[in-house]
Amino acid sequence: MNLPIRNTPTTAINAAASAATPAAATPAPPPASSWRTLLRTGLQRLRCVLGLGLGASLVVPGMALAQEKFSYMTNWYAQAEHGGFYQALAKGFYKREGLDVTVRMGGPQVNGMQLLAAGQIDCFMGYDVATIKGWENGIQSVTVAAAFQKDPQVLIGHPGVLNRLEDLPGKTILISSAANTSYWPWLKATYKLQDSQTRPYTFNVQPFIADKNVVQQGYLSSEPYAIEQQAGFKPNVFLLSDHGWPPYSTTVVCMEDTVKRRPKAVAAFVKASMEGWRDYLKGDPSPANALIKKDNPNMTDDKIAHGIRILNQTGMVFGGDAAKLGVGIMTDERMKSTYDMMVSMKLVDPTKVPFARTYTTEFVRNLRVLP
């Protein structure tokens, strides 16, 4: 601490000196560095007296506090679609909120929901349909924020063959096994399709390139770009969310117990993450990109740049309700539309799912991280 220096007139100093009795001079105050040393020494003794140990945390201005550990797992290999979380990590947004965050990379062989239920991670990059369905299987998880206002799920067709989704009847459609419990029942009912049209999608675009009558699923910024690079033509891409598919995606999902026991940590994680998304897409994304490429060496600069461009062009993060209510926003109406769709498609048993407990807007409704 710095002691104040007072400006005293010279005449006052001389008068005081002549009136003083011959006593020992008042010692000068110790320098600021000595005060800091005394403060630290006093704190160490106090900790010993209280039995706290040197590692205990006492709230003292100017001294660093311990960061609370918090882990988050993504749903796939690191990519631009995870950029906001990596940006918050790289630029210290989590530390500023008092968290020591670990971002763990998911992948095709990783079941994030199982790890979440087992307590191996604090929160997971989820998906409304899977989170709601999880309650039917005893996984009491809660969606607390939605980084993406749309689901990036797409169908991809050849130009001149699939010009609109109404052209799907009669086509061979490549879908993953997960599609059967998410968008396929909706797509089938909406466009009067048959299960016999489907074939397994093996995350290889070559069958699509080789056969013009084939339609395949994809991720908005991934497969279309790969097809264009490998085949030399631009396929027709249909974003299902633009055709009525309702779920949010790239969500923050935590166990209900975590939300109840650690609401401040969850709130801090959501706040820093959504600020990370704004900074990643509106500012310099290079801090996050460096971490993305470190976790996923197969990710290239051109793929990342393409992903960022698509996220901005489609309003994935800043579009919809987020334009006015802020990044990460969820609304009761949107969540209810997804739930109602699942019930109508018999994707979930409403008698086994307490819908109101599958999500909460408490962490985002007043956050207002505006674009």
Secondary structure as the mmCIF struct_conf table of DSSP 4:
data_model
#
loop_
_struct_conf.conf_type_id
_struct_conf.id
_struct_conf.beg_label_comp_id
_struct_conf.beg_label_asym_id
_struct_conf.beg_label_seq_id
_struct_conf.end_label_comp_id
_struct_conf.end_label_asym_id
_struct_conf.end_label_seq_id
HELX_LH_PP_P HELX_LH_PP_P1 ASN A 2 PRO A 4
HELX_RH_AL_P HELX_RH_AL_P1 THR A 10 ALA A 19
BEND BEND1 ALA A 20 ALA A 20
BEND BEND2 PRO A 22 PRO A 22
HELX_LH_PP_P HELX_LH_PP_P2 ALA A 24 PRO A 31
HELX_RH_AL_P HELX_RH_AL_P2 ALA A 32 LEU A 50
TURN_TY1_P TURN_TY1_P1 GLY A 51 GLY A 51
TURN_TY1_P TURN_TY1_P2 LEU A 54 GLY A 55
TURN_TY1_P TURN_TY1_P3 PRO A 61 GLY A 62
BEND BEND3 MET A 63 MET A 63
HELX_LH_PP_P HELX_LH_PP_P3 ALA A 64 GLN A 67
STRN STRN1 GLU A 68 MET A 73
BEND BEND4 ASN A 75 ALA A 78
HELX_RH_3T_P HELX_RH_3T_P1 ALA A 80 HIS A 82
HELX_RH_AL_P HELX_RH_AL_P3 GLY A 83 ALA A 90
TURN_TY1_P TURN_TY1_P4 LYS A 91 GLY A 92
HELX_RH_AL_P HELX_RH_AL_P4 PHE A 93 ARG A 96
TURN_TY1_P TURN_TY1_P5 GLU A 97 GLY A 98
STRN STRN2 LEU A 99 ARG A 104
TURN_TY1_P TURN_TY1_P6 PRO A 108 GLN A 109
HELX_RH_AL_P HELX_RH_AL_P5 GLY A 112 ALA A 117
TURN_TY1_P TURN_TY1_P7 ALA A 118 GLY A 119
BEND BEND5 GLN A 120 GLN A 120
BEND BEND6 ASP A 122 ASP A 122
STRN STRN3 CYS A 123 TYR A 127
HELX_RH_AL_P HELX_RH_AL_P6 ASP A 128 GLU A 136
TURN_TY1_P TURN_TY1_P8 ASN A 137 GLY A 138
STRN STRN4 SER A 141 PHE A 148
BEND BEND7 GLN A 149 LYS A 150
STRN STRN5 GLN A 153 GLY A 157
TURN_TY1_P TURN_TY1_P9 PRO A 159 VAL A 161
BEND BEND8 ASN A 163 ARG A 164
HELX_RH_3T_P HELX_RH_3T_P2 LEU A 165 ASP A 167
TURN_TY1_P TURN_TY1_P10 PRO A 169 GLY A 170
BEND BEND9 LYS A 171 LYS A 171
STRN STRN6 THR A 172 ILE A 175
HELX_RH_3T_P HELX_RH_3T_P3 SER A 177 THR A 181
TURN_TY1_P TURN_TY1_P11 SER A 182 SER A 182
HELX_RH_AL_P HELX_RH_AL_P7 TYR A 183 TYR A 191
TURN_TY1_P TURN_TY1_P12 LYS A 192 LYS A 192
HELX_RH_3T_P HELX_RH_3T_P4 ASP A 195 GLN A 197
STRN STRN7 THR A 198 PRO A 200
BEND BEND10 PHE A 203 PHE A 203
BEND BEND11 VAL A 205 VAL A 205
HELX_RH_AL_P HELX_RH_AL_P8 GLN A 206 ALA A 210
TURN_TY1_P TURN_TY1_P13 LYS A 212 ASN A 213
STRN STRN8 VAL A 214 TYR A 219
TURN_TY1_P TURN_TY1_P14 LEU A 220 SER A 222
HELX_RH_AL_P HELX_RH_AL_P9 GLU A 223 ALA A 231
BEND BEND12 GLY A 232 PHE A 233
STRN STRN9 ASN A 236 LEU A 239
HELX_RH_3T_P HELX_RH_3T_P5 LEU A 240 HIS A 243
TURN_TY1_P TURN_TY1_P15 GLY A 244 GLY A 244
STRN STRN10 SER A 249 MET A 255
HELX_RH_AL_P HELX_RH_AL_P10 GLU A 256 ARG A 261
HELX_RH_AL_P HELX_RH_AL_P11 PRO A 263 LYS A 282
BEND BEND13 GLY A 283 GLY A 283
HELX_RH_AL_P HELX_RH_AL_P12 SER A 286 ASP A 295
TURN_TY1_P TURN_TY1_P16 PRO A 297 ASN A 298
HELX_RH_AL_P HELX_RH_AL_P13 ASP A 301 THR A 314
TURN_TY1_P TURN_TY1_P17 GLY A 315 PHE A 318
BEND BEND14 GLY A 319 GLY A 319
TURN_TY1_P TURN_TY1_P18 GLY A 320 ASP A 321
HELX_RH_AL_P HELX_RH_AL_P14 ALA A 322 LEU A 325
TURN_TY1_P TURN_TY1_P19 VAL A 327 VAL A 327
STRN STRN11 GLY A 328 GLY A 328
HELX_RH_AL_P HELX_RH_AL_P15 ASP A 332 SER A 344
TURN_TY1_P TURN_TY1_P20 MET A 345 LYS A 346
BEND BEND15 LEU A 347 VAL A 348
TURN_TY1_P TURN_TY1_P21 PRO A 350 LYS A 352
HELX_RH_3T_P HELX_RH_3T_P6 PHE A 355 ARG A 357
BEND BEND16 THR A 358 THR A 358
STRN STRN12 TYR A 359 TYR A 359
TURN_TY1_P TURN_TY1_P22 GLU A 362 LEU A 367
#
